[in-house]
């Protein structure tokens, strides 16, 4: 069975994708030798919260 998304659901998915893309761009600024994945996780979490989303 094919389930179609409603326009509202598509909008939510579109916004989530936008936030993910912005988060990746933000993380690119911080990736360097010696930074831990924990530090990157913390940066991503703060950024996602600033976007009004739930990490």
C-alpha distance matrix in Angstrom:
0.0 3.8 6.4 9.7 12.9 15.8 19.1 20.6 18.1 18.6 22.3 22.3 20.7 23.2 26.1 25.2 25.2 28.5 30.0 29.0 30.7 33.7 34.0 34.0 36.8 38.7 38.5 39.8 43.0 43.6 42.8 46.1 47.7 48.3 45.7 43.6 39.9 40.8 42.6 39.7 37.4 39.9 40.2 36.4 36.1 39.0 37.6 34.1 35.8 38.0 35.0 34.1 31.1 30.6 31.0
3.8 0.0 3.8 6.4 9.7 12.8 15.8 17.6 15.2 15.3 19.0 19.4 17.6 19.8 22.9 22.3 22.1 25.3 27.1 26.2 27.6 30.7 31.2 31.3 33.8 35.9 36.0 37.1 40.3 41.1 40.4 43.8 45.7 46.4 43.7 41.9 38.2 39.2 40.7 37.7 35.5 37.9 37.9 34.1 34.0 36.7 35.0 31.6 33.5 35.4 32.2 31.5 28.7 28.6 29.0
6.4 3.8 0.0 3.8 6.6 9.5 12.8 14.2 11.8 12.4 16.1 16.2 15.0 17.4 20.2 19.7 20.1 23.1 24.7 24.2 25.9 28.7 29.2 29.7 32.2 34.0 34.3 35.7 38.7 39.5 39.1 42.6 44.6 45.2 42.3 40.5 36.8 37.4 38.9 35.9 33.5 35.7 35.7 31.9 31.6 34.1 32.5 29.0 30.6 32.5 29.3 28.4 25.6 25.6 26.4
9.7 6.4 3.8 0.0 3.8 6.5 9.4 11.4 9.6 9.6 13.2 14.1 13.1 15.0 17.9 18.1 18.4 21.0 23.0 22.9 24.3 26.9 27.9 28.5 30.7 32.6 33.2 34.6 37.4 38.5 38.3 41.9 44.2 45.0 42.0 40.4 36.8 37.5 38.6 35.5 33.3 35.3 34.9 31.1 30.9 33.1 31.2 27.8 29.4 31.0 27.5 26.7 24.4 24.8 25.9
12.9 9.7 6.6 3.8 0.0 3.8 6.6 7.9 5.8 6.2 9.7 10.4 9.8 11.9 14.5 14.8 15.5 17.9 19.7 20.0 21.6 23.9 24.9 25.9 28.0 29.6 30.5 32.0 34.6 35.7 35.9 39.5 42.0 42.6 39.5 38.0 34.4 34.9 35.8 32.8 30.6 32.3 31.9 28.1 27.8 29.8 27.9 24.4 25.9 27.4 23.9 23.1 20.8 21.5 22.8
15.8 12.8 9.5 6.5 3.8 0.0 3.8 5.3 5.1 6.2 8.6 9.9 10.6 12.2 14.3 15.4 16.6 18.4 20.1 21.2 22.6 24.5 25.8 27.2 28.9 30.4 31.6 33.3 35.6 36.8 37.3 41.0 43.7 44.3 41.0 39.7 36.2 36.5 37.1 34.1 31.9 33.3 32.7 29.1 28.5 30.1 28.1 24.7 25.8 27.0 23.5 22.3 20.6 21.7 23.6
19.1 15.8 12.8 9.4 6.6 3.8 0.0 3.8 5.5 5.1 6.1 8.7 9.9 10.3 12.3 14.2 15.2 16.4 18.5 19.9 21.0 22.6 24.3 25.8 27.1 28.6 30.3 31.8 33.9 35.4 36.1 39.9 42.7 43.5 40.2 39.2 35.9 36.2 36.4 33.3 31.4 32.6 31.6 28.1 27.7 28.9 26.7 23.5 24.6 25.3 21.7 20.8 19.5 21.3 23.3
20.6 17.6 14.2 11.4 7.9 5.3 3.8 0.0 3.8 5.4 5.1 6.3 8.7 9.8 10.7 12.5 14.3 15.4 16.8 18.6 20.1 21.3 22.7 24.6 26.1 27.1 28.8 30.7 32.5 33.8 34.8 38.6 41.4 41.9 38.5 37.3 34.0 34.0 34.2 31.4 29.2 30.1 29.3 25.9 25.1 26.2 24.3 20.9 21.7 22.5 19.0 17.7 16.5 18.1 20.5
18.1 15.2 11.8 9.6 5.8 5.1 5.5 3.8 0.0 3.8 5.4 5.1 6.3 8.6 9.9 10.6 12.4 14.3 15.5 16.6 18.5 20.1 21.1 22.8 24.7 25.8 27.0 29.0 31.1 32.2 32.8 36.5 39.2 39.6 36.3 34.9 31.5 31.6 32.1 29.2 27.0 28.2 27.6 24.1 23.4 25.0 23.2 19.7 20.7 22.1 18.7 17.5 15.5 16.6 18.5
18.6 15.3 12.4 9.6 6.2 6.2 5.1 5.4 3.8 0.0 3.8 5.4 5.1 6.0 8.6 9.8 10.5 12.2 14.3 15.3 16.5 18.4 19.9 21.1 22.7 24.4 25.7 27.2 29.5 30.9 31.4 35.1 37.9 38.7 35.5 34.4 31.0 31.5 31.8 28.7 26.8 28.3 27.3 23.7 23.6 25.1 22.8 19.6 21.2 22.1 18.5 18.1 16.3 17.8 19.3
22.3 19.0 16.1 13.2 9.7 8.6 6.1 5.1 5.4 3.8 0.0 3.8 5.4 5.0 6.2 8.6 9.8 10.5 12.4 14.2 15.4 16.6 18.3 20.1 21.3 22.6 24.4 26.0 27.9 29.5 30.4 34.1 37.1 37.9 34.5 33.7 30.5 30.8 30.7 27.6 25.9 26.9 25.7 22.2 22.1 23.1 20.6 17.6 19.0 19.4 15.7 15.3 14.1 16.3 18.1
22.3 19.4 16.2 14.1 10.4 9.9 8.7 6.3 5.1 5.4 3.8 0.0 3.8 5.4 5.2 6.2 8.7 9.9 10.7 12.4 14.4 15.5 16.5 18.5 20.2 21.1 22.5 24.6 26.5 27.6 28.5 32.3 35.1 35.6 32.1 31.0 27.8 27.8 27.9 25.0 23.0 23.9 23.1 19.6 19.0 20.3 18.3 14.9 16.1 17.1 13.7 12.8 11.0 12.8 14.7
20.7 17.6 15.0 13.1 9.8 10.6 9.9 8.7 6.3 5.1 5.4 3.8 0.0 3.8 5.5 5.1 6.2 8.6 9.9 10.5 12.4 14.3 15.2 16.6 18.6 20.0 21.0 22.8 25.1 26.2 26.7 30.4 33.1 33.8 30.5 29.4 26.0 26.5 26.8 23.7 21.8 23.3 22.4 18.7 18.7 20.5 18.3 15.0 17.0 18.2 14.7 14.6 12.3 13.6 14.5
23.2 19.8 17.4 15.0 11.9 12.2 10.3 9.8 8.6 6.0 5.0 5.4 3.8 0.0 3.8 5.5 5.1 6.3 8.8 9.9 10.7 12.5 14.3 15.5 16.8 18.5 20.1 21.5 23.6 25.2 25.9 29.6 32.6 33.6 30.3 29.7 26.6 27.2 27.1 23.8 22.4 23.8 22.3 18.8 19.3 20.6 17.8 15.1 17.3 17.7 14.0 14.7 13.0 15.2 16.0
26.1 22.9 20.2 17.9 14.5 14.3 12.3 10.7 9.9 8.6 6.2 5.2 5.5 3.8 0.0 3.8 5.4 5.0 6.3 8.7 9.9 10.6 12.3 14.4 15.5 16.5 18.4 20.2 21.9 23.4 24.5 28.3 31.3 32.1 28.6 28.0 25.1 25.4 24.9 21.9 20.4 21.3 19.7 16.4 16.6 17.5 14.7 11.9 13.8 14.1 10.3 10.9 9.7 12.3 13.6
25.2 22.3 19.7 18.1 14.8 15.4 14.2 12.5 10.6 9.8 8.6 6.2 5.1 5.5 3.8 0.0 3.8 5.4 5.2 6.2 8.7 9.9 10.5 12.4 14.4 15.3 16.4 18.6 20.6 21.6 22.4 26.1 29.0 29.5 26.1 25.1 22.0 22.2 22.2 19.1 17.4 18.6 17.5 13.9 14.0 15.6 13.2 10.1 12.4 13.5 10.2 10.7 8.3 10.0 10.6
25.2 22.1 20.1 18.4 15.5 16.6 15.2 14.3 12.4 10.5 9.8 8.7 6.2 5.1 5.4 3.8 0.0 3.8 5.4 5.0 6.2 8.6 9.8 10.6 12.5 14.3 15.3 16.8 19.2 20.6 20.9 24.7 27.5 28.5 25.3 24.7 21.6 22.5 22.4 18.9 17.8 19.5 18.0 14.4 15.4 17.1 14.3 11.8 14.8 15.5 12.2 13.7 11.5 13.2 12.9
28.5 25.3 23.1 21.0 17.9 18.4 16.4 15.4 14.3 12.2 10.5 9.9 8.6 6.3 5.0 5.4 3.8 0.0 3.8 5.5 5.2 6.3 8.6 10.0 10.8 12.4 14.3 15.7 17.5 19.3 20.3 24.0 27.2 28.3 25.1 24.9 22.2 23.0 22.2 18.8 18.1 19.3 17.2 14.0 15.3 16.1 12.8 10.9 13.8 13.6 10.2 12.3 11.2 13.7 13.7
30.0 27.1 24.7 23.0 19.7 20.1 18.5 16.8 15.5 14.3 12.4 10.7 9.9 8.8 6.3 5.2 5.4 3.8 0.0 3.8 5.4 5.1 6.0 8.6 9.9 10.4 12.2 14.3 15.9 17.1 18.4 22.1 25.3 25.9 22.5 22.2 19.5 19.8 19.0 15.9 14.9 15.7 13.8 10.6 11.5 12.4 9.2 7.1 10.2 10.3 7.2 9.5 8.1 10.6 10.4
29.0 26.2 24.2 22.9 20.0 21.2 19.9 18.6 16.6 15.3 14.2 12.4 10.5 9.9 8.7 6.2 5.0 5.5 3.8 0.0 3.8 5.5 5.0 6.2 8.7 9.8 10.5 12.4 14.8 15.7 16.3 20.0 22.9 23.7 20.4 19.8 16.9 17.8 17.4 13.9 13.1 14.7 13.0 9.5 11.2 12.9 10.1 8.2 11.8 12.6 10.2 12.4 10.2 11.5 10.1
30.7 27.6 25.9 24.3 21.6 22.6 21.0 20.1 18.5 16.5 15.4 14.4 12.4 10.7 9.9 8.7 6.2 5.2 5.4 3.8 0.0 3.8 5.4 5.2 6.4 8.7 10.0 10.8 13.2 15.0 15.5 19.2 22.3 23.6 20.6 20.7 18.1 19.6 18.7 15.1 15.1 16.7 14.4 11.4 13.8 14.9 11.6 10.8 14.4 14.3 11.8 14.7 13.2 15.0 13.7
33.7 30.7 28.7 26.9 23.9 24.5 22.6 21.3 20.1 18.4 16.6 15.5 14.3 12.5 10.6 9.9 8.6 6.3 5.1 5.5 3.8 0.0 3.8 5.4 5.1 6.2 8.7 10.0 11.4 13.3 14.7 18.3 21.7 22.9 19.7 20.2 18.0 18.9 17.5 14.1 14.4 15.2 12.3 9.9 12.3 12.5 8.9 8.9 12.2 11.4 9.3 12.7 12.1 14.4 13.3
34.0 31.2 29.2 27.9 24.9 25.8 24.3 22.7 21.1 19.9 18.3 16.5 15.2 14.3 12.3 10.5 9.8 8.6 6.0 5.0 5.4 3.8 0.0 3.8 5.4 5.0 6.1 8.6 10.2 11.2 12.4 16.1 19.3 20.0 16.7 16.7 14.4 15.2 13.9 10.5 10.6 11.6 9.0 6.3 9.0 9.8 6.7 6.8 10.5 10.5 9.3 12.4 11.2 12.6 10.7
34.0 31.3 29.7 28.5 25.9 27.2 25.8 24.6 22.8 21.1 20.1 18.5 16.6 15.5 14.4 12.4 10.6 10.0 8.6 6.2 5.2 5.4 3.8 0.0 3.8 5.4 5.1 6.2 9.0 10.2 10.4 14.1 17.2 18.5 15.5 15.8 13.5 15.3 14.1 10.4 11.3 13.2 10.6 8.3 11.6 12.9 10.1 10.5 14.2 14.2 13.1 16.1 14.7 15.7 13.4
36.8 33.8 32.2 30.7 28.0 28.9 27.1 26.1 24.7 22.7 21.3 20.2 18.6 16.8 15.5 14.4 12.5 10.8 9.9 8.7 6.4 5.1 5.4 3.8 0.0 3.8 5.5 5.2 7.0 9.5 10.4 13.9 17.4 19.0 16.3 17.4 15.8 17.5 15.6 12.2 13.8 14.9 11.7 10.2 13.6 13.9 10.7 11.9 15.3 14.4 13.4 17.0 16.3 18.0 16.1
38.7 35.9 34.0 32.6 29.6 30.4 28.6 27.1 25.8 24.4 22.6 21.1 20.0 18.5 16.5 15.3 14.3 12.4 10.4 9.8 8.7 6.2 5.0 5.4 3.8 0.0 3.8 5.5 5.6 7.3 9.4 12.8 16.4 17.4 14.4 15.5 14.3 15.3 12.9 9.9 11.6 12.0 8.4 7.8 11.1 10.7 7.8 10.1 13.0 12.0 11.9 15.4 15.2 16.6 14.7
38.5 36.0 34.3 33.2 30.5 31.6 30.3 28.8 27.0 25.7 24.4 22.5 21.0 20.1 18.4 16.4 15.3 14.3 12.2 10.5 10.0 8.7 6.1 5.1 5.5 3.8 0.0 3.8 5.3 5.3 6.3 10.0 13.3 14.2 11.1 12.0 10.7 12.2 10.2 6.9 9.1 10.3 7.3 6.8 10.6 11.1 9.2 11.1 14.2 14.0 14.2 17.3 16.4 17.1 14.4
39.8 37.1 35.7 34.6 32.0 33.3 31.8 30.7 29.0 27.2 26.0 24.6 22.8 21.5 20.2 18.6 16.8 15.7 14.3 12.4 10.8 10.0 8.6 6.2 5.2 5.5 3.8 0.0 3.8 5.4 5.4 8.7 12.2 14.1 11.8 13.5 12.6 14.9 12.8 9.7 12.5 13.8 10.9 10.6 14.4 14.8 12.6 14.5 17.7 17.2 17.1 20.5 19.7 20.5 17.9
43.0 40.3 38.7 37.4 34.6 35.6 33.9 32.5 31.1 29.5 27.9 26.5 25.1 23.6 21.9 20.6 19.2 17.5 15.9 14.8 13.2 11.4 10.2 9.0 7.0 5.6 5.3 3.8 0.0 3.8 6.0 8.4 12.2 13.8 11.6 14.0 14.0 15.6 12.7 10.4 13.5 13.9 10.5 11.4 14.9 14.4 12.4 15.2 17.8 16.7 17.2 20.7 20.5 21.6 19.2
43.6 41.1 39.5 38.5 35.7 36.8 35.4 33.8 32.2 30.9 29.5 27.6 26.2 25.2 23.4 21.6 20.6 19.3 17.1 15.7 15.0 13.3 11.2 10.2 9.5 7.3 5.3 5.4 3.8 0.0 3.8 6.2 9.7 10.6 8.0 10.4 10.8 12.3 9.3 7.5 11.0 11.3 8.5 10.2 13.5 13.2 12.2 15.0 17.4 16.8 18.0 21.1 20.6 21.1 18.3
42.8 40.4 39.1 38.3 35.9 37.3 36.1 34.8 32.8 31.4 30.4 28.5 26.7 25.9 24.5 22.4 20.9 20.3 18.4 16.3 15.5 14.7 12.4 10.4 10.4 9.4 6.3 5.4 6.0 3.8 0.0 3.8 7.1 8.7 6.7 9.0 9.4 11.9 9.7 7.7 11.3 12.7 10.6 11.6 15.1 15.7 14.7 16.9 19.7 19.6 20.4 23.4 22.4 22.5 19.4
46.1 43.8 42.6 41.9 39.5 41.0 39.9 38.6 36.5 35.1 34.1 32.3 30.4 29.6 28.3 26.1 24.7 24.0 22.1 20.0 19.2 18.3 16.1 14.1 13.9 12.8 10.0 8.7 8.4 6.2 3.8 0.0 3.8 6.3 6.0 9.2 10.8 13.3 11.2 10.3 14.0 15.1 13.4 15.0 18.2 18.6 18.0 20.5 23.0 22.8 23.8 26.8 26.0 26.0 22.8
47.7 45.7 44.6 44.2 42.0 43.7 42.7 41.4 39.2 37.9 37.1 35.1 33.1 32.6 31.3 29.0 27.5 27.2 25.3 22.9 22.3 21.7 19.3 17.2 17.4 16.4 13.3 12.2 12.2 9.7 7.1 3.8 0.0 3.8 5.8 8.7 11.1 13.6 12.2 12.0 15.5 16.8 15.8 17.5 20.4 21.1 21.0 23.3 25.7 25.8 27.0 29.8 28.7 28.3 24.9
48.3 46.4 45.2 45.0 42.6 44.3 43.5 41.9 39.6 38.7 37.9 35.6 33.8 33.6 32.1 29.5 28.5 28.3 25.9 23.7 23.6 22.9 20.0 18.5 19.0 17.4 14.2 14.1 13.8 10.6 8.7 6.3 3.8 0.0 3.8 6.3 9.6 11.4 10.2 11.1 14.3 15.2 14.9 17.0 19.4 20.1 20.7 23.0 24.9 25.4 27.0 29.4 28.3 27.5 24.1
45.7 43.7 42.3 42.0 39.5 41.0 40.2 38.5 36.3 35.5 34.5 32.1 30.5 30.3 28.6 26.1 25.3 25.1 22.5 20.4 20.6 19.7 16.7 15.5 16.3 14.4 11.1 11.8 11.6 8.0 6.7 6.0 5.8 3.8 0.0 3.8 6.7 8.3 6.6 7.4 10.6 11.4 11.1 13.2 15.6 16.3 17.0 19.2 21.1 21.7 23.3 25.7 24.5 23.8 20.4
43.6 41.9 40.5 40.4 38.0 39.7 39.2 37.3 34.9 34.4 33.7 31.0 29.4 29.7 28.0 25.1 24.7 24.9 22.2 19.8 20.7 20.2 16.7 15.8 17.4 15.5 12.0 13.5 14.0 10.4 9.0 9.2 8.7 6.3 3.8 0.0 3.8 5.2 5.2 6.5 8.7 10.0 10.9 12.5 14.3 15.7 16.8 18.5 20.3 21.5 23.0 25.0 23.4 22.1 18.6
39.9 38.2 36.8 36.8 34.4 36.2 35.9 34.0 31.5 31.0 30.5 27.8 26.0 26.6 25.1 22.0 21.6 22.2 19.5 16.9 18.1 18.0 14.4 13.5 15.8 14.3 10.7 12.6 14.0 10.8 9.4 10.8 11.1 9.6 6.7 3.8 0.0 3.8 5.4 4.9 6.0 8.6 9.7 10.3 12.0 14.2 15.1 16.1 18.2 19.8 20.9 22.7 20.7 19.3 15.6
40.8 39.2 37.4 37.5 34.9 36.5 36.2 34.0 31.6 31.5 30.8 27.8 26.5 27.2 25.4 22.2 22.5 23.0 19.8 17.8 19.6 18.9 15.2 15.3 17.5 15.3 12.2 14.9 15.6 12.3 11.9 13.3 13.6 11.4 8.3 5.2 3.8 0.0 3.8 5.4 5.0 6.3 8.7 9.8 10.5 12.5 14.3 15.2 16.6 18.5 20.1 21.4 19.6 17.8 14.3
42.6 40.7 38.9 38.6 35.8 37.1 36.4 34.2 32.1 31.8 30.7 27.9 26.8 27.1 24.9 22.2 22.4 22.2 19.0 17.4 18.7 17.5 13.9 14.1 15.6 12.9 10.2 12.8 12.7 9.3 9.7 11.2 12.2 10.2 6.6 5.2 5.4 3.8 0.0 3.8 5.4 5.1 6.3 8.6 9.8 10.8 12.4 14.3 15.6 16.8 18.7 20.4 19.2 18.1 14.8
39.7 37.7 35.9 35.5 32.8 34.1 33.3 31.4 29.2 28.7 27.6 25.0 23.7 23.8 21.9 19.1 18.9 18.8 15.9 13.9 15.1 14.1 10.5 10.4 12.2 9.9 6.9 9.7 10.4 7.5 7.7 10.3 12.0 11.1 7.4 6.5 4.9 5.4 3.8 0.0 3.8 5.4 5.1 6.1 8.5 10.0 10.5 12.1 14.2 15.4 16.6 18.7 17.3 16.5 13.1
37.4 35.5 33.5 33.3 30.6 31.9 31.4 29.2 27.0 26.8 25.9 23.0 21.8 22.4 20.4 17.4 17.8 18.1 14.9 13.1 15.1 14.4 10.6 11.3 13.8 11.6 9.1 12.5 13.5 11.0 11.3 14.0 15.5 14.3 10.6 8.7 6.0 5.0 5.4 3.8 0.0 3.8 5.5 5.1 6.0 8.7 9.9 10.4 12.2 14.2 15.4 16.8 14.9 13.5 9.9
39.9 37.9 35.7 35.3 32.3 33.3 32.6 30.1 28.2 28.3 26.9 23.9 23.3 23.8 21.3 18.6 19.5 19.3 15.7 14.7 16.7 15.2 11.6 13.2 14.9 12.0 10.3 13.8 13.9 11.3 12.7 15.1 16.8 15.2 11.4 10.0 8.6 6.3 5.1 5.4 3.8 0.0 3.8 5.4 5.1 6.2 8.6 9.9 10.7 12.4 14.4 15.7 14.5 13.3 10.3
40.2 37.9 35.7 34.9 31.9 32.7 31.6 29.3 27.6 27.3 25.7 23.1 22.4 22.3 19.7 17.5 18.0 17.2 13.8 13.0 14.4 12.3 9.0 10.6 11.7 8.4 7.3 10.9 10.5 8.5 10.6 13.4 15.8 14.9 11.1 10.9 9.7 8.7 6.3 5.1 5.5 3.8 0.0 3.8 5.5 5.3 6.2 8.6 10.1 10.7 12.6 14.7 14.0 13.7 11.1
36.4 34.1 31.9 31.1 28.1 29.1 28.1 25.9 24.1 23.7 22.2 19.6 18.7 18.8 16.4 13.9 14.4 14.0 10.6 9.5 11.4 9.9 6.3 8.3 10.2 7.8 6.8 10.6 11.4 10.2 11.6 15.0 17.5 17.0 13.2 12.5 10.3 9.8 8.6 6.1 5.1 5.4 3.8 0.0 3.8 5.5 5.1 6.0 8.6 9.8 10.7 12.7 11.3 11.1 8.2
36.1 34.0 31.6 30.9 27.8 28.5 27.7 25.1 23.4 23.6 22.1 19.0 18.7 19.3 16.6 14.0 15.4 15.3 11.5 11.2 13.8 12.3 9.0 11.6 13.6 11.1 10.6 14.4 14.9 13.5 15.1 18.2 20.4 19.4 15.6 14.3 12.0 10.5 9.8 8.5 6.0 5.1 5.5 3.8 0.0 3.8 5.5 5.2 6.2 8.6 10.0 11.0 9.5 8.4 5.8
39.0 36.7 34.1 33.1 29.8 30.1 28.9 26.2 25.0 25.1 23.1 20.3 20.5 20.6 17.5 15.6 17.1 16.1 12.4 12.9 14.9 12.5 9.8 12.9 13.9 10.7 11.1 14.8 14.4 13.2 15.7 18.6 21.1 20.1 16.3 15.7 14.2 12.5 10.8 10.0 8.7 6.2 5.3 5.5 3.8 0.0 3.8 5.6 5.2 6.2 8.8 10.1 10.0 10.0 8.6
37.6 35.0 32.5 31.2 27.9 28.1 26.7 24.3 23.2 22.8 20.6 18.3 18.3 17.8 14.7 13.2 14.3 12.8 9.2 10.1 11.6 8.9 6.7 10.1 10.7 7.8 9.2 12.6 12.4 12.2 14.7 18.0 21.0 20.7 17.0 16.8 15.1 14.3 12.4 10.5 9.9 8.6 6.2 5.1 5.5 3.8 0.0 3.8 5.4 5.0 6.5 9.0 9.1 10.2 9.1
34.1 31.6 29.0 27.8 24.4 24.7 23.5 20.9 19.7 19.6 17.6 14.9 15.0 15.1 11.9 10.1 11.8 10.9 7.1 8.2 10.8 8.9 6.8 10.5 11.9 10.1 11.1 14.5 15.2 15.0 16.9 20.5 23.3 23.0 19.2 18.5 16.1 15.2 14.3 12.1 10.4 9.9 8.6 6.0 5.2 5.6 3.8 0.0 3.8 5.4 5.1 6.7 5.6 6.8 6.0
35.8 33.5 30.6 29.4 25.9 25.8 24.6 21.7 20.7 21.2 19.0 16.1 17.0 17.3 13.8 12.4 14.8 13.8 10.2 11.8 14.4 12.2 10.5 14.2 15.3 13.0 14.2 17.7 17.8 17.4 19.7 23.0 25.7 24.9 21.1 20.3 18.2 16.6 15.6 14.2 12.2 10.7 10.1 8.6 6.2 5.2 5.4 3.8 0.0 3.8 5.3 5.1 5.2 6.1 6.8
38.0 35.4 32.5 31.0 27.4 27.0 25.3 22.5 22.1 22.1 19.4 17.1 18.2 17.7 14.1 13.5 15.5 13.6 10.3 12.6 14.3 11.4 10.5 14.2 14.4 12.0 14.0 17.2 16.7 16.8 19.6 22.8 25.8 25.4 21.7 21.5 19.8 18.5 16.8 15.4 14.2 12.4 10.7 9.8 8.6 6.2 5.0 5.4 3.8 0.0 3.8 5.3 7.4 9.5 10.3
35.0 32.2 29.3 27.5 23.9 23.5 21.7 19.0 18.7 18.5 15.7 13.7 14.7 14.0 10.3 10.2 12.2 10.2 7.2 10.2 11.8 9.3 9.3 13.1 13.4 11.9 14.2 17.1 17.2 18.0 20.4 23.8 27.0 27.0 23.3 23.0 20.9 20.1 18.7 16.6 15.4 14.4 12.6 10.7 10.0 8.8 6.5 5.1 5.3 3.8 0.0 3.8 5.5 8.8 10.0
34.1 31.5 28.4 26.7 23.1 22.3 20.8 17.7 17.5 18.1 15.3 12.8 14.6 14.7 10.9 10.7 13.7 12.3 9.5 12.4 14.7 12.7 12.4 16.1 17.0 15.4 17.3 20.5 20.7 21.1 23.4 26.8 29.8 29.4 25.7 25.0 22.7 21.4 20.4 18.7 16.8 15.7 14.7 12.7 11.0 10.1 9.0 6.7 5.1 5.3 3.8 0.0 3.8 6.9 9.5
31.1 28.7 25.6 24.4 20.8 20.6 19.5 16.5 15.5 16.3 14.1 11.0 12.3 13.0 9.7 8.3 11.5 11.2 8.1 10.2 13.2 12.1 11.2 14.7 16.3 15.2 16.4 19.7 20.5 20.6 22.4 26.0 28.7 28.3 24.5 23.4 20.7 19.6 19.2 17.3 14.9 14.5 14.0 11.3 9.5 10.0 9.1 5.6 5.2 7.4 5.5 3.8 0.0 3.8 6.4
30.6 28.6 25.6 24.8 21.5 21.7 21.3 18.1 16.6 17.8 16.3 12.8 13.6 15.2 12.3 10.0 13.2 13.7 10.6 11.5 15.0 14.4 12.6 15.7 18.0 16.6 17.1 20.5 21.6 21.1 22.5 26.0 28.3 27.5 23.8 22.1 19.3 17.8 18.1 16.5 13.5 13.3 13.7 11.1 8.4 10.0 10.2 6.8 6.1 9.5 8.8 6.9 3.8 0.0 3.8
31.0 29.0 26.4 25.9 22.8 23.6 23.3 20.5 18.5 19.3 18.1 14.7 14.5 16.0 13.6 10.6 12.9 13.7 10.4 10.1 13.7 13.3 10.7 13.4 16.1 14.7 14.4 17.9 19.2 18.3 19.4 22.8 24.9 24.1 20.4 18.6 15.6 14.3 14.8 13.1 9.9 10.3 11.1 8.2 5.8 8.6 9.1 6.0 6.8 10.3 10.0 9.5 6.4 3.8 0.0
